[in-house]
Amino acid sequence: MTTRTSHDVTATDVARRVWLAGLGAMTMAREQGEQLFATLTERGEELARAAEKKVPAMGAARGAADDAWKTVTTLVETQLNSGLHWIGVPTSDELAKLSRKVERLSASVDALKARR
C-alpha cells in the first residue's frame, strides 16, 4: 500500500481543481455583471434626484418613467438570462447543484482509492 503525501497530485485532483476554477469564473462573471447593473442604476437614480431639484415638474414624469424602467429592466433581465442559457451559461442554482454533485463524486473516488 502506498501512502500519498501532500506533494502527490493526481489527475483527478487536477481535473477537480480546474472544474472548480471554471465554476468560480462563471459565478464571478455573473456576480460582477449584476454588480455593474446595480451601480449603473444607482448612478441613474442620483442623476434623476439632482434633475428633480432643478426641474420641479420632473417629479410627476418620474412616476411614469419608473414604471417604464421597471418594464424595460424586466425585459432586459429576461432576455439576458435567456441568452446566457442559450449559449450554455448555467444559472447560480445549476452551478450549486453541479458543485454538490462534483463534491459527492470526489468523495466517492477518494473512498474507492482508500480501499485499494
Beta strands, then each sheet from edge to edge (+ up, - down):
end
